[in-house]
Each structure stands twice: as C-alpha cells, then as structure tokens.
C-alpha cells in the first residue's frame, strides 16, 4: 500500500501514538494508568484499521476491547489491592532472569520482523510502476461502483457484508467452536476458582463434615458396585 | 429553483458565499461538515441547558407544584442562572485524587456522547453530517467508551462512595450493552445495512416504521437505553440515598456539570438511535409528496428535520415521565431485568425475526401469494407481507413474554442453597459440629 497526502499523515500520527502508548503501558507504575495507555493504544490501532479500509474491524475493536474487555480489566484492577511498589518512588528493577527472557523474546521478534519486512519489500519491488498505477485505478473503479452515502460525498462500502458472508459461509464451524471454547473457559475458571471450602461455606456446612460425607459417598459407591 | 425556493434562500445563499472562498470539494468535505458539527454541538448543548429546566418543570407539574418561577418569565432564564453559578463555583480537587484521570474523566464522558452525533441522520441531504457503513456499530462502540469515564471518575476521586458508584456503573452498563446490541439485530435483518441513513431509507422505501415489525426489539432497546444512560429507575450508580451522588460525588463546578451534560447528550443519542432504527427517523408519510415531489427541496429537508426533532422529543419525554413515576430498582432486581429478561428476550427476538423473514420469503410465490416487492434497499414487502410481518411481530411479543414469564415465574423463590442441600447434602448438620466424628451414618438419610 502506497500512502500519500492526508492518509500518510494520519498513518504516521496513529502508528507513533500506538507505539508510544504501548511503551507507556509497560512503563506506567500505576495499574490503572497502564490500562488507560493500553486503551489509547487500542484506539490508535482501530484508527489504523480505518485507514486500511476495514471499518468493521475498527468498530468491533473499540466495541469489544475498549468497551468490554478493558472495562472489565479496570473493574478487576479497582477490586484488587494496589501493591506497595506502585505507590513508592523507588526504582523497580526486574530479576536478571526476567530481563534475559524478555531480551531473548525481543531479539526473536526483531529477527522475525526484519525477515518479514525484507520479504515484503522484495515483493513490493517486483511490482512495476504500471501495475501499481493499475491497482490504484482498480481501487478507484471499485470505489466508484459502491453506493453513495446520504451526504453524497462518501461511499458506503460492503466491508461488513463481506466479513459476515465469509464468517458464516466458509468459517461457520471454526466460529462456533471458538464460541464453545469461550464458554468452556468461563465454566472452567468458575470451577477452578471455587474450592471445597467455599462450596461448603455456601451450603452452611463445616468443611470437615463435607469431607467425611464425600468419603462416605465414595465408600457407598464402592459397596454398591461390588455385587455386580 | 422554483418560486417557493426563495422562502429558504438562506441555505443557497450560504452555498454561494462559500463558493467564493473554497473549492467545491473543500466545501463538501471540510466546510459543510464543520458548519453542521458546530450547529449540532451548539443545539445539543442548548438542549442540555433547557433539559434541566424541562425536567424540573415536568417533575413539578407531575407533583402539582410550579417548579422554577423566579428567574425570568416562568423561570425560563433559570438554566442560564444555573450555568453562571456552576462556572463561578470553585473547581475543587480532593487531596488524594489521581489528578490526571480526575481531569480527563469528564471530558471522556462528554466526548463519547457528542462524537456519536456525527453519524445520526437528522434529515435527508444536508441534515446528515456523515454516513458510514458501520453507523450503528460506531454508535454502540463510541457510547461504550462512555462507561470508562464513569469508572475512571469513580476511581480517581479516591472516595468510597465514588468508587462504589463507578463499580456499579461498570457492571450495569456492561450487562445492558449486551441486550442493547442484541435488540438491534432484528431491525438490521430488515434494513440489511448498518448505515443509519440507509436504515431510514429502507423504512421510507418500505413506508413503514420498524417498531411494527419489531415490537420486542423496540421495548428491549428502550429499557436498556434508559439503563445505559443511568437514568431513573436505573440510576443505581448515582443513587443519592445510598451513595451520596455516586461516581461524581467529589466533582464540583464545571466538571460536575460536564457529567450532567454528557448524561443529557447521551439521552439524546439513545432516543435518536431509537427513532432512527424503530420509528422511521426523519421519514413521515405524506411529507415527500407535498414537498420534494413538487420541487421544494429545502422545505422537504426542514420538514423532515422537524419530524425527527418531534419524534426525539417524544422519546425524551418518556425518559422524564419514567423518572418521576417509577421508584429506583434494587441492585439485584436491576441485574435480574438485564440478565433474566432482556438478554434472553433479545435472543428469542433474533430467532423469531429470522424465522419471520424466512417464512415471508418462503410464502412469496406460493399459491399466488406475493409478499416481497424488492430486497435491493432493505426488505421491501407488499401489503400482504407487511400484514403477515406485523402479525408475527405481535405474536412474537406474546411468545417472548409468555416464555420468559414461565421461565422466570417466581425465580426469586429459586433457592439455590436449599436445592444444593436437598440434592447432595441431605440431613447434614449446619455449622460446626460439636464432635467432628458426629456426622450421620451413611444410608440413614434416605
């Protein structure tokens, strides 16, 4: 994609904003500030999606991540006690092992990025100027075919319909499986978070009584199974 | 233009004036939108000021009082006096507040309420600021950012009442957002587009309001919209009897009034979306025939704008009416309504609307029935098809209501604790046993 004019200006503004907000997310001392910077980063990425012409993804990004996930994040942060290290002014240094691990992963990421950029750049260079011009022309022609918006200046793209069609026609099974996965995750986390003690507390029963009861149940099950 | 165009010459005059300074492209893409944005922001801010007056007057009349009467005739200058008072008040920041977030929170609230206005079609042609293909999604997404403002305000104040208000508001708004989004899907099936102007066009092409096809969806949207705006009877986040003033307890002066502004602007947004999606937006029968068809284009736009404003005001009156007639819900009741009633009924509504559209399409051409005229701009039905669809909508209302009242019948009596005891822990003694070994012998309990 070749950027020019205002598109390029907005691309640089939002990409730099996304990077710096991402950096500040990990550098902020306060958990709520971290979450806020993450929100700014997500917003900037949503703006980049709009520049790519993927309005639906941008809308969903804000609706799901900013309006849903991050709100729940903040909810949890506010319920959890603030750690002492967040409030002091002394420098926080990580353990050498953590630093080493993060450096290794950072190196891997940089190598991957360099590889990807190189391949992508070679691919870009292979296309000659005429073809590049052709794609811009094609893009413009496609834009002309779209329905005009109510203001008369904008065009209504069919981005959302395309996402819906491809999601439900060609990927309905993975889509359903993903939703089942989320359900399993919810139930699993509830089950994992509840201990026997909590279960007993809900039933107004002493944990010891419950344990003896469970043992008796197991015994009875064994005695019932023996004759058969 | 025609002779009557002189009546609305100012708009053409503005166009001519602008053409002297800017290129047509710049006018279309930059200058006109800025004029429209300025007008909308000014008018909505003016509405916010007078909404406080209206609210006080309406509540006064409902309670057989007179309301504000001192400032100006019939107290009409009261909002201006209030604004002066708020502007000159001390801007107080609590000692231990998180200053940055405390400053930002009111602006997030106002911005998220006002940005949504960009996609709302107030009227055809120059009554639209912008028309994007994700219009409805944009409305939901940006108004969901408004929740952040409430949470952040509650947290940054460093006060227990404010924090409780913020937590309540986040729980409430996250749960009602789900119902709100799901309730709109039924109407989307008919309009076949997410663009709000496209939805109005689909309704005017079909010459019907979607509230007739989607009575369930409309009711769910209204209720969850009121909850989403934290208005009574869902104003738990600012319940004054328990939380002082909820999330804005520590705010004063202009910052406090920004929250107020955001609340009233969000009310306008929700009622405008309700009007656009379910009540036909600026579309009203007969308007087109007497104006646009006879060449009075600007008159057509202005009458459409008036139609839209009247519809929005009617929905807004409902807000005031409900606030002063219904008592506040308890917190558990609030969650019950959201999760046990609204979300299941929204899901049922989606299934029933899909079934209804399928039936109408299947019946088209069967034994000479003709139900569908075209599906190019939304689902366009014939008279038979409309009658069928309205009937199915009403039946759906009863099915949804019946099914959910059957399921939720005496759901408050549903005692999970008791049931668990009955199922798994029959005759187990409560609390701590006197002697640990005193548990009942196996087999004696049945």
HADDOCK unambig.tbl for C-alpha pairs under 7 A between the chains (distance, minus, plus):
assign (segid A and resid 55 and name CA) (segid B and resid 134 and name CA) 6.68 0.50 0.50
assign (segid A and resid 56 and name CA) (segid B and resid 134 and name CA) 6.21 0.50 0.50
assign (segid A and resid 59 and name CA) (segid B and resid 137 and name CA) 6.05 0.50 0.50
assign (segid A and resid 59 and name CA) (segid B and resid 138 and name CA) 5.79 0.50 0.50
assign (segid A and resid 59 and name CA) (segid B and resid 141 and name CA) 6.17 0.50 0.50
assign (segid A and resid 62 and name CA) (segid B and resid 141 and name CA) 5.61 0.50 0.50
assign (segid A and resid 63 and name CA) (segid B and resid 140 and name CA) 6.86 0.50 0.50
assign (segid A and resid 63 and name CA) (segid B and resid 141 and name CA) 4.14 0.50 0.50
assign (segid A and resid 63 and name CA) (segid B and resid 144 and name CA) 6.59 0.50 0.50
assign (segid A and resid 66 and name CA) (segid B and resid 145 and name CA) 6.51 0.50 0.50
assign (segid A and resid 67 and name CA) (segid B and resid 141 and name CA) 6.71 0.50 0.50
assign (segid A and resid 67 and name CA) (segid B and resid 144 and name CA) 4.74 0.50 0.50
assign (segid A and resid 67 and name CA) (segid B and resid 145 and name CA) 5.24 0.50 0.50
assign (segid A and resid 68 and name CA) (segid B and resid 174 and name CA) 6.72 0.50 0.50
assign (segid A and resid 71 and name CA) (segid B and resid 148 and name CA) 6.47 0.50 0.50
assign (segid A and resid 71 and name CA) (segid B and resid 170 and name CA) 6.91 0.50 0.50
assign (segid A and resid 75 and name CA) (segid B and resid 167 and name CA) 6.55 0.50 0.50
assign (segid A and resid 149 and name CA) (segid B and resid 131 and name CA) 5.56 0.50 0.50
assign (segid A and resid 150 and name CA) (segid B and resid 125 and name CA) 6.25 0.50 0.50
assign (segid A and resid 150 and name CA) (segid B and resid 128 and name CA) 6.85 0.50 0.50
assign (segid A and resid 150 and name CA) (segid B and resid 131 and name CA) 5.87 0.50 0.50
assign (segid A and resid 150 and name CA) (segid B and resid 197 and name CA) 6.15 0.50 0.50
assign (segid A and resid 151 and name CA) (segid B and resid 125 and name CA) 5.80 0.50 0.50
assign (segid A and resid 151 and name CA) (segid B and resid 126 and name CA) 6.67 0.50 0.50
assign (segid A and resid 151 and name CA) (segid B and resid 128 and name CA) 6.02 0.50 0.50
assign (segid A and resid 151 and name CA) (segid B and resid 130 and name CA) 6.23 0.50 0.50
assign (segid A and resid 151 and name CA) (segid B and resid 131 and name CA) 6.43 0.50 0.50
assign (segid A and resid 153 and name CA) (segid B and resid 28 and name CA) 6.86 0.50 0.50
assign (segid A and resid 156 and name CA) (segid B and resid 132 and name CA) 6.23 0.50 0.50
assign (segid A and resid 156 and name CA) (segid B and resid 133 and name CA) 5.16 0.50 0.50
assign (segid A and resid 157 and name CA) (segid B and resid 133 and name CA) 6.05 0.50 0.50
assign (segid A and resid 202 and name CA) (segid B and resid 417 and name CA) 6.85 0.50 0.50
assign (segid A and resid 203 and name CA) (segid B and resid 417 and name CA) 5.96 0.50 0.50
assign (segid A and resid 203 and name CA) (segid B and resid 421 and name CA) 6.59 0.50 0.50
assign (segid A and resid 204 and name CA) (segid B and resid 430 and name CA) 5.59 0.50 0.50
assign (segid A and resid 204 and name CA) (segid B and resid 431 and name CA) 5.76 0.50 0.50
assign (segid A and resid 205 and name CA) (segid B and resid 429 and name CA) 6.91 0.50 0.50
assign (segid A and resid 205 and name CA) (segid B and resid 430 and name CA) 5.06 0.50 0.50
assign (segid A and resid 205 and name CA) (segid B and resid 431 and name CA) 5.09 0.50 0.50
assign (segid A and resid 206 and name CA) (segid B and resid 431 and name CA) 5.39 0.50 0.50
assign (segid A and resid 206 and name CA) (segid B and resid 432 and name CA) 5.18 0.50 0.50
assign (segid A and resid 209 and name CA) (segid B and resid 439 and name CA) 6.33 0.50 0.50
assign (segid A and resid 216 and name CA) (segid B and resid 442 and name CA) 6.23 0.50 0.50
